[in-house]
Amino acid sequence: MRRNGKIILLSLLLLLAVGLITFITTQNSIDDKILAYTVDTNTQDLQLYWKNDKDEILKSIPNLKTYVECKNLTLKFAMNGGMFNKDFSPQGLFIQNKKTLAVLDTAVGNGNFYLKPNGVFYLTTDNIPFVCKTSNFSENGKIKYATQSGPMLVIDGQIHSAFKEGSTNLNIRNGVGILPDNKVVFAMSKTEINFYDFAKYFQSLGCKNALYLDGFVSKMYLQEKKWIQTDGNFGVIIGVTEKTNK
């Protein structure tokens, strides 16, 4: 009996070890495909940009970099925000410095933006970040920045029901999620990835809610990891800056 007990225990330990190795291998594989940047909105300056002081659309990361440097700021991180129209205007809601420059889009339509539920990423005047479904969003006068996009990737801890594991719908993708400690994580795939795996990445970080921002046009500028993508034109651009030391 003791011998059988030892065999069962060893078998269980072996199964646990194999499961752990499989999990670590899978997680490392996903991490290798995705570049992420975490922002503490209590200590870092996170803003959403669209136009410069001359009312000209910034369009690109190099233009944003030049713009903030003129204000004695250093660009630490930048990534395209929500989707945009042909004239580079934001598709759906865009709030900048408490001003609503584009209204919430609750229409029914085709394409990723209208794959319901879609959602909104926003930052309050108290620097508290949120991701929520469009249907749950409320403009209460205390929102400093907001960008709308779609679809939601993770909703109340669950992966969007429209996403299928093993899907062959592959693309470069970027998105945003709220971590359990209320920090913001921005992520972009280095290579093409399906919606399910991209959403699962945010879920694995503990994000209760995460939002897809855009697809193949997505670019990221991340100084600390020497990931410098400066090509491409966008509408809204997300940026993190700090004061330049002279």
C-alpha positions in Angstrom: 0.0 0.0 0.0 2.8 2.3 0.9 4.5 1.6 -2.4 1.3 2.4 -4.3 0.9 5.6 -2.4 4.4 6.7 -3.3 3.8 5.9 -7.0 0.5 7.9 -7.0 2.3 10.8 -5.2 5.2 10.8 -7.7 2.7 10.6 -10.6 0.9 13.7 -9.3 4.1 15.6 -8.8 5.2 14.7 -12.3 1.8 15.9 -13.7 2.2 19.2 -11.8 5.7 19.7 -13.0 4.7 19.1 -16.7 1.7 21.5 -16.2 4.0 24.1 -14.7 6.6 23.8 -17.5 3.8 24.0 -20.1 2.4 27.1 -18.5 5.8 28.8 -18.3 6.6 27.9 -21.9 3.3 29.2 -23.1 3.5 32.4 -21.1 7.1 33.1 -22.3 6.0 32.5 -25.9 3.2 35.1 -25.5 5.5 37.5 -23.7 8.0 37.2 -26.6 5.3 38.3 -29.0 4.1 41.3 -27.1 5.7 44.5 -26.0 4.1 46.1 -22.9 4.5 49.3 -20.9 3.0 50.0 -17.5 2.0 53.5 -16.4 1.3 54.7 -12.9 -1.0 57.7 -13.5 -0.4 59.0 -10.0 3.3 59.6 -10.7 3.6 59.7 -14.5 2.2 62.3 -17.0 -0.1 60.3 -19.3 -1.9 62.4 -21.9 -3.9 61.8 -25.1 -2.9 64.0 -28.1 -4.5 64.9 -31.4 -3.6 68.5 -32.4 -0.8 70.9 -31.6 -1.2 74.5 -30.3 -1.7 75.7 -33.9 -4.8 73.4 -34.3 -2.8 71.1 -36.7 -3.2 67.3 -36.4 0.0 65.8 -35.0 -0.6 62.6 -37.0 2.8 60.9 -36.2 5.0 60.0 -33.3 7.9 62.1 -34.6 5.6 65.1 -34.7 4.5 64.4 -31.2 8.1 64.1 -30.1 9.0 67.5 -31.6 5.9 69.0 -30.1 6.6 67.9 -26.5 10.3 68.7 -26.8 9.3 72.3 -27.6 7.6 72.3 -24.1 10.8 71.1 -22.4 9.5 67.6 -22.1 11.0 64.2 -23.0 8.8 61.6 -24.7 9.2 58.3 -22.8 6.4 56.3 -24.5 4.0 56.8 -27.3 1.4 54.6 -29.1 -1.5 55.2 -31.4 -4.8 55.5 -29.6 -8.3 54.8 -30.7 -9.3 54.4 -34.4 -9.6 57.3 -36.7 -11.3 58.5 -39.9 -9.8 59.2 -43.3 -9.2 62.9 -42.2 -7.4 61.6 -39.1 -10.2 62.7 -36.8 -11.0 60.4 -33.9 -13.6 57.7 -34.6 -16.0 57.9 -31.6 -15.4 59.7 -28.4 -12.4 61.8 -27.8 -11.9 64.0 -24.7 -8.8 66.1 -24.3 -8.2 68.3 -21.3 -11.8 67.9 -20.2 -13.1 69.1 -23.7 -15.2 66.7 -25.8 -13.8 67.1 -29.3 -15.6 64.0 -30.7 -18.8 62.6 -29.4 -19.5 59.0 -28.2 -20.5 56.7 -31.1 -23.3 54.3 -30.1 -24.3 53.3 -33.6 -24.4 49.8 -35.1 -22.0 49.2 -37.9 -19.4 46.9 -39.4 -15.7 46.4 -38.6 -13.8 46.0 -35.3 -14.9 49.3 -33.9 -18.6 48.2 -33.9 -18.0 44.6 -32.7 -20.1 45.0 -29.5 -19.4 45.6 -26.8 -16.9 48.2 -27.7 -15.5 50.5 -25.1 -13.8 53.6 -23.8 -10.4 54.1 -22.1 -10.4 57.2 -20.0 -8.6 59.1 -17.2 -10.4 61.2 -14.6 -9.4 64.6 -13.3 -8.1 62.7 -10.2 -5.8 60.7 -12.5 -7.8 57.4 -12.1 -7.7 55.2 -15.2 -10.7 53.2 -16.4 -11.7 50.9 -19.3 -15.4 50.3 -19.6 -18.0 49.2 -22.1 -19.4 52.1 -24.2 -22.9 51.4 -22.7 -21.5 52.0 -19.2 -19.7 55.2 -20.0 -21.0 58.4 -18.5 -19.6 61.9 -19.2 -19.8 63.4 -15.7 -17.6 66.4 -16.1 -14.7 64.8 -14.3 -13.0 63.1 -17.3 -9.7 64.6 -18.4 -8.9 62.3 -21.3 -10.9 59.6 -23.2 -10.7 57.6 -26.4 -13.2 55.2 -27.8 -12.5 52.0 -29.7 -13.5 48.5 -30.1 -14.0 45.7 -29.5 -13.4 45.2 -25.7 -10.8 42.5 -25.2 -11.6 41.6 -21.6 -14.9 42.3 -20.0 -15.3 41.8 -16.2 -12.4 39.3 -16.3 -13.7 37.3 -19.2 -12.4 37.2 -22.8 -14.8 38.7 -25.4 -17.2 35.9 -26.4 -16.7 36.6 -30.1 -13.0 35.6 -30.0 -12.1 32.0 -30.9 -9.1 30.2 -29.6 -6.9 29.1 -32.6 -8.4 31.7 -34.9 -6.4 32.4 -38.1 -7.5 36.1 -38.1 -4.0 37.4 -37.5 -2.8 41.0 -37.3 -0.6 43.4 -35.5 -2.7 44.6 -32.6 -2.5 47.1 -29.7 -4.6 47.7 -26.7 -4.9 49.0 -23.2 -6.0 47.4 -19.9 -6.3 48.2 -16.2 -4.1 46.1 -13.9 -5.2 45.0 -10.4 -3.1 47.7 -8.7 -5.0 50.3 -10.9 -2.0 51.0 -13.1 -2.4 51.1 -16.9 -0.8 48.6 -19.2 -0.4 49.4 -22.9 0.5 46.5 -25.1 1.3 45.9 -28.8 2.1 42.6 -30.5 5.5 42.4 -32.2 4.1 39.9 -34.7 0.7 39.1 -36.0 -1.6 37.6 -33.3 -5.3 36.7 -33.1 -7.8 38.5 -30.9 -8.2 35.6 -28.5 -4.4 35.3 -27.7 -4.1 39.1 -27.5 -7.1 39.3 -25.0 -5.7 36.3 -23.1 -2.5 38.3 -22.5 -4.4 41.1 -20.7 -6.4 38.5 -18.8 -3.2 36.7 -17.7 -2.0 40.1 -16.2 -5.1 40.2 -14.1 -6.9 42.9 -16.1 -10.6 42.9 -15.4 -11.2 45.1 -18.4 -9.1 45.7 -21.5 -9.8 47.5 -24.8 -8.5 46.9 -28.3 -7.2 50.1 -29.9 -6.2 49.3 -33.5 -4.7 46.8 -35.9 -2.0 46.7 -38.6 -1.3 50.5 -38.4 -0.2 50.2 -34.8 3.2 51.5 -33.7 5.0 52.1 -30.4 7.8 54.3 -29.2 9.3 53.0 -26.1 12.6 54.6 -25.2 13.6 52.3 -22.3 13.4 49.2 -24.4 14.9 50.8 -27.5 11.8 50.1 -29.5 11.6 53.1 -31.7 8.9 53.0 -34.4 8.5 56.4 -36.1 6.6 55.6 -39.2 2.8 55.8 -39.8 0.1 58.4 -39.4 -2.7 58.3 -36.8 -5.5 60.2 -35.2 -5.2 60.1 -31.4 -1.8 59.4 -29.9 -1.2 58.3 -26.4 2.0 59.7 -24.8 3.9 59.7 -21.5 6.4 62.5 -20.9 8.6 63.8 -18.2 10.4 67.1 -17.7 13.7 67.4 -19.5 16.7 67.7 -17.3 19.0 70.5 -18.4 
